[in-house]
């Protein structure tokens, strides 16, 4: 599938908006402490999110995760250290190569280096890196408000409307275009079965109430398409 080309002016406006959000988030996390200009760090991160090998894990995904964090904060009142959760969203797929398995670890290491330079405290740096690593499993401990918020926001695409969900699965397939069809279907089906076997996909009260049922319906439908007759 060939992705439609986004007009350059639309991309520029999106990136400008994201950089403004990055700057306000980092400044809020620093709580008035002195530190370097946030913009170079934001531009570096955004260049990563706009790399050409990405089809789903793009700046649009980043914006979607940030929007869902805001939704959880506004609707669910989940608590936690929201500025650190937002920073973790910026870093969680900052290093992304679909043919490698260490993306989360490398992204966490990037967060540790960049946020230390950007004048966050050791606690804040450690927490952001922990959250980035948590997106490997999306399995936060009970009561881990930061982890629950980030993981639910990252998985919220699963609960999108059917057309958006199909676009998501198509983009994921494009990212793994180097994998033969049979192997991809087998691997993807395994991921879906693993997720569907979980007692809960979403750990926040709002996510469980609003996203859970729709996400399971989307995944069940996709699993049937991957494994049914003619697949």
Backbone as numpy.savetxt, mean C-alpha at the origin, in Angstrom:
# Nx Ny Nz CAx CAy CAz Cx Cy Cz
-2.41 -6.40 -21.40 -3.25 -5.21 -21.40 -2.37 -3.97 -21.40
-2.70 -3.02 -22.24 -1.98 -1.76 -22.28 -2.74 -0.74 -21.45
-2.06 -0.18 -20.45 -2.70 0.80 -19.59 -2.95 2.10 -20.37
-4.11 2.75 -20.17 -4.34 4.04 -20.81 -3.33 5.06 -20.29
-2.92 5.93 -21.18 -1.93 6.93 -20.82 -2.59 8.06 -20.02
-2.04 8.35 -18.88 -2.53 9.47 -18.08 -1.97 10.76 -18.65
-2.83 11.77 -18.88 -2.31 13.04 -19.41 -1.23 13.59 -18.51
-0.14 14.13 -19.09 0.96 14.65 -18.26 0.52 15.68 -17.23
-0.45 16.54 -17.61 -0.88 17.55 -16.65 -1.59 16.92 -15.45
-2.33 15.82 -15.69 -3.00 15.11 -14.59 -1.98 14.49 -13.66
-0.96 13.85 -14.23 0.11 13.27 -13.42 0.83 14.34 -12.62
1.09 15.48 -13.23 1.80 16.56 -12.54 0.98 17.07 -11.36
-0.32 17.23 -11.54 -1.17 17.70 -10.45 -1.22 16.68 -9.32
-1.32 15.40 -9.69 -1.33 14.35 -8.67 -0.03 14.36 -7.88
1.09 14.45 -8.58 2.38 14.43 -7.89 2.55 15.66 -7.00
2.06 16.80 -7.46 2.13 18.01 -6.65 1.31 17.84 -5.37
0.13 17.26 -5.51 -0.72 17.02 -4.35 -0.04 16.05 -3.37
0.55 14.98 -3.91 1.21 14.01 -3.05 2.41 14.62 -2.32
3.17 15.45 -3.02 4.31 16.09 -2.36 3.86 17.02 -1.24
2.75 17.69 -1.44 2.22 18.55 -0.37 1.81 17.70 0.83
1.21 16.55 0.57 0.81 15.66 1.66 2.05 15.11 2.38
3.07 14.74 1.60 4.31 14.25 2.22 4.91 15.32 3.14
5.00 16.53 2.65 5.62 17.60 3.44 4.87 17.83 4.74
3.54 17.92 4.66 2.76 18.17 5.88 2.87 17.00 6.85
2.95 15.78 6.33 3.06 14.62 7.19 4.40 14.58 7.91
5.49 14.81 7.17 6.80 14.77 7.81 6.96 15.89 8.83
6.47 17.09 8.50 6.56 18.20 9.44 5.74 17.91 10.70
4.55 17.32 10.52 3.72 16.98 11.68 4.40 15.92 12.54
5.03 14.94 11.90 5.73 13.89 12.65 6.90 14.47 13.44
7.55 15.48 12.90 8.69 16.11 13.60 8.24 17.00 14.75
6.96 17.36 14.79 6.40 18.13 15.92 7.19 19.40 16.23
7.56 20.14 15.20 8.25 21.40 15.40 9.75 21.30 15.54
10.29 20.08 15.56 11.75 19.94 15.65 12.39 20.40 14.34
13.58 20.93 14.43 14.32 21.34 13.24 14.76 20.10 12.46
14.87 20.29 11.15 15.32 19.19 10.30 15.46 19.67 8.87
15.96 18.82 8.00 16.15 19.21 6.60 14.84 19.40 5.87
14.91 20.06 4.74 13.76 20.30 3.87 13.13 18.96 3.49
11.83 18.78 3.72 11.20 17.51 3.37 11.14 17.22 1.87
11.15 18.28 1.03 10.86 18.08 -0.40 11.81 17.13 -1.12
13.14 17.22 -0.92 14.01 16.27 -1.63 13.69 14.81 -1.31
13.34 14.55 -0.07 12.97 13.18 0.30 11.68 12.77 -0.40
10.71 13.68 -0.43 9.46 13.38 -1.10 9.64 13.15 -2.59
10.46 13.97 -3.21 10.70 13.81 -4.65 11.39 12.47 -4.94
12.33 12.09 -4.09 13.00 10.81 -4.28 12.00 9.66 -4.18
11.14 9.71 -3.17 10.14 8.66 -3.01 9.19 8.62 -4.20
8.73 9.79 -4.63 7.78 9.83 -5.73 8.40 9.31 -7.02
9.69 9.58 -7.24 10.34 9.03 -8.43 10.36 7.50 -8.38
10.46 6.96 -7.20 10.42 5.50 -7.06 9.03 4.97 -7.39
8.01 5.62 -6.86 6.64 5.18 -7.12 6.25 5.32 -8.59
6.96 6.13 -9.33 6.66 6.33 -10.75 7.57 5.52 -11.68
8.29 4.55 -11.14 9.20 3.74 -11.97 8.43 2.96 -13.04
9.05 2.71 -14.19 8.31 2.14 -15.33 7.90 0.68 -15.16
8.53 -0.09 -14.27 8.17 -1.49 -14.12 6.87 -1.68 -13.35
6.35 -0.61 -12.78 5.16 -0.70 -11.94 3.90 -0.58 -12.79
2.90 -1.40 -12.44 1.60 -1.31 -13.08 0.50 -1.12 -12.04
0.60 -1.81 -10.92 -0.34 -1.59 -9.81 0.32 -0.80 -8.69
1.55 -1.14 -8.32 2.22 -0.50 -7.20 2.81 0.85 -7.63
1.92 1.74 -8.01 2.26 3.03 -8.59 1.92 4.16 -7.61
2.14 5.39 -8.06 1.76 6.54 -7.24 0.25 6.58 -7.00
-0.53 6.00 -7.91 -1.98 5.92 -7.68 -2.29 4.99 -6.51
-1.55 3.90 -6.40 -1.73 3.01 -5.24 -1.34 3.75 -3.96
-0.24 4.46 -3.99 0.15 5.24 -2.82 -0.96 6.20 -2.42
-1.49 6.93 -3.38 -2.56 7.87 -3.05 -3.78 7.14 -2.50
-4.09 5.98 -3.06 -5.22 5.21 -2.55 -5.03 4.78 -1.10
-3.83 4.33 -0.76 -3.55 3.91 0.62 -3.66 5.10 1.56
-3.09 6.24 1.17 -3.19 7.44 2.00 -4.64 7.86 2.19
-5.44 7.77 1.13 -6.86 8.13 1.24 -7.59 7.18 2.19
-7.26 5.90 2.14 -7.94 4.95 3.02 -7.50 5.14 4.48
-6.25 5.53 4.72 -5.83 5.86 6.08 -6.66 7.02 6.60
-6.86 8.04 5.75 -7.69 9.18 6.15 -9.12 8.73 6.42
-9.64 7.84 5.58 -11.00 7.35 5.77 -11.14 6.61 7.09
-10.16 5.77 7.40 -10.20 5.05 8.67 -10.14 6.03 9.85
-9.30 7.03 9.73 -9.18 8.01 10.81 -10.48 8.80 10.98
-11.10 9.19 9.86 -12.31 10.02 9.92 -13.54 9.23 10.34
-13.67 8.02 9.80 -14.89 7.25 10.02 -14.79 6.32 11.24
-13.60 5.74 11.41 -13.49 4.75 12.47 -12.89 5.28 13.75
-12.20 6.42 13.68 -11.56 6.93 14.87 -10.61 5.91 15.50
-9.77 5.28 14.65 -8.99 4.13 15.12 -7.89 4.49 16.09
-7.45 5.75 16.11 -6.36 6.10 17.00 -5.02 5.71 16.41
-4.03 5.54 17.26 -2.70 5.22 16.78 -1.93 6.47 16.40
-0.70 6.27 15.93 0.18 7.37 15.54 0.03 7.59 14.04
-0.98 8.35 13.67 -1.38 8.41 12.26 -0.30 8.99 11.37
0.49 9.94 11.84 1.53 10.49 10.98 2.59 9.44 10.68
2.89 8.59 11.65 3.84 7.50 11.39 3.24 6.47 10.44
1.95 6.21 10.56 1.28 5.30 9.64 1.33 5.86 8.22
1.10 7.15 8.09 1.16 7.77 6.75 2.58 7.71 6.18
3.59 7.95 7.02 4.96 7.82 6.54 5.24 6.39 6.10
4.75 5.42 6.85 4.94 4.01 6.46 4.28 3.72 5.12
3.13 4.34 4.86 2.49 4.16 3.55 3.41 4.65 2.44
4.06 5.77 2.64 4.98 6.29 1.63 6.14 5.33 1.35
6.59 4.64 2.39 7.76 3.78 2.22 7.41 2.33 1.91
6.15 1.89 2.08 5.88 0.45 2.12 6.15 -0.28 0.80
6.06 0.39 -0.31 6.44 -0.20 -1.60 7.44 0.70 -2.32
8.21 1.47 -1.56 9.15 2.40 -2.20 10.21 1.66 -3.00
10.59 0.49 -2.55 11.46 -0.40 -3.33 10.57 -1.52 -3.83
10.44 -1.63 -5.16 9.52 -2.64 -5.71 10.05 -3.19 -7.02
10.40 -4.46 -6.97 10.73 -5.23 -8.16 9.90 -6.50 -8.10
8.99 -6.71 -9.06 8.09 -7.86 -8.96 8.78 -9.22 -9.00
10.03 -9.26 -9.46 10.74 -10.54 -9.54 11.61 -10.79 -8.30
11.45 -9.96 -7.25 12.25 -10.12 -6.05 11.35 -10.29 -4.83
11.88 -10.94 -3.80 11.08 -11.23 -2.61 11.44 -10.36 -1.42
12.46 -9.50 -1.56 12.92 -8.75 -0.40 12.50 -7.27 -0.47
11.43 -6.99 -1.21 11.02 -5.59 -1.39 10.69 -4.90 -0.08
9.93 -5.57 0.78 9.54 -4.94 2.05 10.76 -4.64 2.92
11.69 -5.59 2.99 12.87 -5.39 3.81 13.71 -4.24 3.27
13.88 -4.17 1.97 14.65 -3.08 1.39 13.93 -1.74 1.55
12.61 -1.76 1.48 11.84 -0.53 1.70 11.98 -0.07 3.15
11.95 -1.01 4.09 12.12 -0.66 5.50 13.50 -0.08 5.76
14.52 -0.66 5.14 15.88 -0.15 5.31 15.99 1.28 4.74
15.32 1.52 3.61 15.30 2.88 3.06 14.64 3.85 4.03
13.55 3.44 4.65 12.87 4.29 5.63 13.78 4.60 6.81
14.49 3.60 7.29 15.40 3.81 8.43 16.47 4.85 8.09
17.03 4.75 6.91 18.08 5.70 6.51 17.51 7.10 6.30
16.45 7.19 5.50 15.93 8.50 5.13 15.33 9.24 6.33
14.57 8.54 7.16 13.89 9.22 8.25 14.84 9.59 9.38
15.92 8.83 9.53 16.95 9.25 10.48 17.57 10.56 10.02
17.91 10.65 8.74 18.45 11.90 8.18 17.44 13.04 8.30
16.15 12.71 8.20 15.10 13.73 8.19 14.70 14.17 9.60
15.43 13.71 10.61 15.32 14.20 11.99 14.16 13.62 12.78
13.70 12.42 12.41 12.76 11.73 13.28 13.53 11.08 14.44
12.82 10.81 15.52 13.45 10.20 16.69 13.68 8.71 16.43
14.57 8.08 17.20 14.77 6.63 17.02 13.47 5.83 17.16
12.62 6.20 18.11 11.33 5.49 18.23 10.51 5.62 16.96
10.43 6.83 16.42 9.61 7.06 15.23 10.16 6.29 14.03
11.47 6.32 13.85 12.09 5.60 12.74 11.83 4.10 12.88
12.02 3.58 14.08 11.82 2.15 14.31 10.37 1.74 14.04
9.44 2.58 14.45 8.03 2.25 14.26 7.65 2.27 12.78
8.10 3.26 12.04 7.79 3.29 10.61 8.37 2.06 9.91
9.61 1.71 10.22 10.22 0.54 9.60 9.48 -0.74 9.98
9.05 -0.83 11.23 8.27 -2.01 11.65 6.99 -2.13 10.84
6.32 -1.01 10.63 5.07 -1.03 9.88 5.31 -1.43 8.42
6.37 -0.94 7.83 6.70 -1.33 6.45 6.91 -2.84 6.38
7.66 -3.38 7.31 7.91 -4.84 7.31 6.62 -5.62 7.53
5.68 -5.04 8.27 4.42 -5.72 8.55 3.60 -5.96 7.29
3.81 -5.16 6.25 3.05 -5.37 5.01 3.50 -6.61 4.26
4.51 -7.30 4.75 4.86 -8.60 4.17 3.77 -9.62 4.46
3.21 -9.58 5.67 2.20 -10.57 6.09 0.81 -9.99 6.26
0.70 -8.68 6.46 -0.59 -8.04 6.78 -1.26 -8.75 7.97
-0.48 -9.05 8.99 -0.99 -9.79 10.15 -0.59 -9.09 11.44
-1.18 -7.92 11.72 -0.82 -7.21 12.95 -1.36 -7.92 14.18
-0.68 -7.76 15.29 -1.16 -8.32 16.55 -2.41 -7.58 17.01
-3.29 -8.23 17.78 -4.45 -7.53 18.34 -4.00 -6.32 19.16
-4.66 -5.20 18.95 -4.32 -3.99 19.66 -3.23 -3.15 19.02
-2.66 -3.62 17.92 -1.64 -2.86 17.20 -2.36 -1.87 16.28
-2.73 -0.71 16.83 -3.56 0.23 16.09 -2.86 0.74 14.84
-1.57 1.03 14.95 -0.83 1.49 13.77 -0.83 0.42 12.69
-0.49 -0.81 13.07 -0.43 -1.90 12.11 -1.77 -2.22 11.49
-2.81 -2.21 12.30 -4.16 -2.49 11.78 -4.58 -1.45 10.75
-4.27 -0.20 11.03 -4.66 0.88 10.12 -3.91 0.77 8.79
-2.60 0.58 8.84 -1.84 0.49 7.60 -2.25 -0.74 6.79
-2.36 -1.89 7.44 -2.68 -3.12 6.70 -4.07 -3.04 6.09
-5.04 -2.52 6.83 -6.39 -2.39 6.26 -6.39 -1.43 5.08
-5.67 -0.33 5.19 -5.63 0.63 4.08 -4.97 0.02 2.86
-3.94 -0.79 3.06 -3.24 -1.42 1.94 -4.11 -2.47 1.25
-4.94 -3.16 2.02 -5.80 -4.22 1.46 -7.15 -3.70 0.98
-7.44 -2.44 1.20 -8.78 -1.93 0.88 -9.12 -2.04 -0.60
-8.14 -2.11 -1.50 -8.42 -2.30 -2.92 -9.23 -3.56 -3.16
-9.09 -4.55 -2.29 -9.84 -5.80 -2.44 -11.34 -5.57 -2.32
-11.74 -4.48 -1.68 -13.15 -4.19 -1.46 -13.69 -3.15 -2.43
-13.00 -2.90 -3.51 -13.45 -1.90 -4.47 -14.61 -2.44 -5.30
-15.22 -1.59 -6.10 -16.31 -2.03 -6.98 -15.76 -3.02 -8.01
-16.62 -3.86 -8.59 -16.12 -4.92 -9.48 -15.25 -4.44 -10.63
-15.59 -3.32 -11.25 -14.77 -2.84 -12.37 -13.39 -2.40 -11.90
-13.33 -1.69 -10.79 -12.04 -1.28 -10.24 -11.23 -2.49 -9.83
-11.89 -3.49 -9.27 -11.18 -4.70 -8.86 -10.58 -5.42 -10.07
-11.34 -5.47 -11.16 -10.79 -6.10 -12.38 -9.59 -5.31 -12.90
-9.65 -3.99 -12.82 -8.49 -3.20 -13.21 -7.28 -3.48 -12.34
-7.53 -3.67 -11.07 -6.45 -4.02 -10.13 -5.83 -5.36 -10.48
-6.65 -6.38 -10.72 -6.10 -7.70 -11.02 -5.37 -7.69 -12.37
-5.87 -6.91 -13.32 -5.19 -6.80 -14.61 -3.83 -6.14 -14.45
-3.77 -5.11 -13.61 -2.49 -4.43 -13.39 -1.49 -5.33 -12.68
-1.98 -6.12 -11.72 -1.10 -7.08 -11.05 -0.56 -8.09 -12.07
-1.43 -8.56 -12.95 -0.96 -9.52 -13.97 0.10 -8.88 -14.85
-0.09 -7.62 -15.21 0.90 -6.92 -16.04 2.25 -6.83 -15.32
2.23 -6.60 -14.02 3.49 -6.54 -13.28 4.23 -7.86 -13.31
3.48 -8.94 -13.40 4.08 -10.28 -13.43 4.01 -10.89 -14.82
4.16 -10.05 -15.83 4.05 -10.53 -17.21 5.13 -11.54 -17.56
6.22 -11.56 -16.80 7.31 -12.50 -17.05 6.99 -13.92 -16.55
5.88 -14.08 -15.83 5.47 -15.38 -15.30 4.49 -16.02 -16.28
4.70 -17.29 -16.69 3.77 -17.96 -17.61 2.35 -18.03 -17.01
1.35 -18.08 -17.89 -0.03 -18.02 -17.45 -0.38 -19.09 -16.42
-0.02 -20.35 -16.68 -0.38 -21.43 -15.76 0.24 -21.20 -14.38
1.49 -20.80 -14.35 2.17 -20.56 -13.08 1.55 -19.37 -12.35
1.18 -18.34 -13.10 0.58 -17.17 -12.46 -0.77 -17.54 -11.87
-1.60 -18.25 -12.63 -2.91 -18.63 -12.11 -2.79 -19.47 -10.84
-1.85 -20.40 -10.85 -1.65 -21.25 -9.67 -1.20 -20.42 -8.47
-0.24 -19.52 -8.68 0.26 -18.70 -7.58 -0.78 -17.73 -7.06
-1.49 -17.09 -7.99 -2.52 -16.14 -7.58 -3.64 -16.84 -6.83
-4.06 -18.00 -7.32 -5.10 -18.76 -6.63 -4.67 -19.13 -5.22
-3.41 -19.47 -5.06 -2.90 -19.80 -3.73 -2.98 -18.61 -2.78
-2.63 -17.43 -3.29 -2.71 -16.22 -2.48 -4.16 -15.96 -2.06
-5.08 -16.10 -3.01 -6.50 -15.85 -2.70 -7.03 -16.85 -1.68
-6.66 -18.10 -1.83 -7.13 -19.11 -0.86 -6.60 -18.80 0.53
-5.35 -18.38 0.60 -4.75 -18.05 1.89 -5.49 -16.88 2.54
-5.80 -15.86 1.76 -6.51 -14.71 2.30 -7.94 -15.08 2.71
-8.61 -15.86 1.87 -9.99 -16.23 2.17 -10.10 -17.13 3.40
-9.03 -17.83 3.73 -9.04 -18.70 4.90 -8.88 -17.94 6.21
-8.48 -16.67 6.13 -8.32 -15.88 7.35 -9.67 -15.63 8.00
-9.73 -15.63 9.33 -11.00 -15.32 9.98 -11.49 -13.92 9.67
-10.54 -12.97 9.51 -10.86 -11.59 9.15 -9.76 -11.05 8.26
-10.17 -10.42 7.16 -9.20 -9.71 6.32 -8.85 -8.37 6.93
-9.84 -7.70 7.48 -9.68 -6.34 7.99 -9.78 -6.36 9.51
-8.84 -5.67 10.15 -8.73 -5.74 11.60 -9.36 -4.55 12.31
-9.50 -3.42 11.63 -10.15 -2.28 12.28 -11.67 -2.50 12.26
-12.39 -1.96 13.23 -13.85 -2.10 13.23 -14.49 -1.56 11.95
-14.01 -0.42 11.48 -14.58 0.16 10.26 -14.30 -0.73 9.05
-13.06 -1.19 8.91 -12.72 -2.05 7.79 -13.53 -3.33 7.79
-13.67 -3.93 8.96 -14.44 -5.17 9.06 -15.90 -4.95 8.69
-16.46 -3.81 9.09 -17.87 -3.55 8.85 -18.15 -3.14 7.41
-17.24 -2.38 6.80 -17.53 -1.76 5.50 -16.87 -2.50 4.34
-15.70 -3.09 4.54 -14.92 -3.65 3.44 -14.93 -5.18 3.38
-15.13 -5.86 4.48 -14.90 -7.31 4.54 -15.76 -8.09 3.54
-17.06 -7.88 3.58 -17.97 -8.68 2.75 -17.70 -8.47 1.27
-17.53 -7.21 0.86 -17.29 -6.91 -0.55 -15.95 -7.49 -1.01
-14.93 -7.42 -0.17 -13.63 -7.96 -0.54 -13.70 -9.47 -0.75
-14.38 -10.16 0.13 -14.50 -11.62 -0.02 -15.28 -11.99 -1.28
-16.30 -11.22 -1.61 -17.05 -11.49 -2.83 -16.16 -11.31 -4.06
-15.37 -10.26 -4.08 -14.45 -10.02 -5.20 -13.45 -11.16 -5.33
-12.87 -11.59 -4.23 -11.84 -12.63 -4.28 -12.43 -13.98 -4.64
-13.61 -14.28 -4.14 -14.27 -15.54 -4.52 -14.54 -15.58 -6.01
-14.98 -14.46 -6.56 -15.24 -14.39 -8.00 -13.95 -14.57 -8.79
-12.89 -13.89 -8.37 -11.61 -14.02 -9.07 -11.09 -15.45 -8.98
-11.20 -16.06 -7.81 -10.73 -17.43 -7.65 -11.48 -18.37 -8.57
-12.79 -18.17 -8.70 -13.55 -18.99 -9.63 -13.11 -18.80 -11.07
-12.77 -17.57 -11.44 -12.30 -17.31 -12.81 -10.93 -17.95 -13.07
-10.12 -18.01 -12.02 -8.77 -18.56 -12.17 -8.78 -20.10 -12.23
-9.73 -20.71 -11.58 -9.71 -22.17 -11.41 -10.87 -22.88 -12.10
-11.83 -22.15 -12.63 -12.99 -22.78 -13.24 -12.73 -23.31 -14.62
-13.74 -23.91 -15.25 -13.60 -24.42 -16.62 -13.16 -23.33 -17.58
-12.19 -23.65 -18.41 -11.70 -22.71 -19.39 -10.63 -21.77 -18.87
-10.25 -21.93 -17.61 -9.23 -21.05 -17.04 -7.89 -21.33 -17.67
